[in-house]
Amino acid sequence: MRHALNGAAPELAAYGVDLAVAERVHRRYPVRLTPYAVSLLRRSEPSDPLALQALPAAAELVPEPELTADPFFETTQAACCYGLKQRFADRVLVMAHDQCAVACRHCTRKGLLGAAEVVRTPGQVAAAVAWVKAHPKVREVLLSGGEPLLLSDRKLLGLVRAFARLPQLDAVRIGTRVPVTLPMRVTPALARALGASKKVWVNTQFNHARELTAESAEACGLLVDAGIPVSNQTVLLKGVNDSEEALFALCTGLQRMRVRPYYVFLCDPIAGIAHFRVSLRRARSLECALANRLGGLALPRFVRDVPGAPRKLPIAVKRHATF
Ligand code: SF4
């Protein structure tokens, strides 16, 4: 992380980035890339799907008056206690960090992370655990952010163990993109320690088959070998993975890495990411095409988050086929 490129770093010019645009984007949405993420970019490919996800673009600054940075009211919704939010009755979100290894250009929280309330101090952790304990219907805690795996091993394991100790919790889920953006962060010791709690599940976010590198496979393999179920939540992104072939290669590659393709999310209606959105009609046709080619274990569910909805909504139109 000390070697990460931040803001309008001159090195980005070699990848076709206009540094003046990068500077303007960075003032509104952070720009950050790990050296590992940079190493995967292809200078010769003008529409490199990995560059689209990682490099700042003028499209992020196009005014979208009907879109807001916070359609799910994350910033205005009252917190259960500091750094802890609840949208669904059986699970809560714990903000574990406000930074990420790579600042994804399609991030749904790109305008919110800087101001996020993050559980940092022992007192804040204790208060969050006490709140969950006082609400026995909660059976799953999601550590997210930001990137929980940017915490030190000591802090991350302290947080995980504090929640895992509660008998009411069936799972401590970690939402992390580190297997994609900084896979060497997953060390054998960390994987073993997380697995030892017997409650940790990991959700990651691979969006393109080119992200399935030897380093990523090793990171996921360490987690799976430690007894941690690893699932993948892809975001459907225009120009990155909005084709049958791209999604097929991704899902089959994930299964080879023992990572379950779990969800394909439609891009949320958020300011700064409108250029990534794929139409509902196109998403439905991709879901149908994939279902014709993949068995259930490699087939993700296509869903979208709708403000006010009690759950993630499937995008499929129910049809009763006749054969
Ligand atoms: S890792 Fe997740 S939270 Fe962080 S920038 Fe990427 S999409 Fe956003």
Boltz pocket constraint, residues with backbone or C-beta under 6 A from the ligand:
constraints:
  - pocket:
      binder: B
      contacts: [[A, 99], [A, 100], [A, 101], [A, 102], [A, 103], [A, 104], [A, 106], [A, 107], [A, 108], [A, 109], [A, 110], [A, 145], [A, 146], [A, 147], [A, 176], [A, 177]]
      max_distance: 6.0
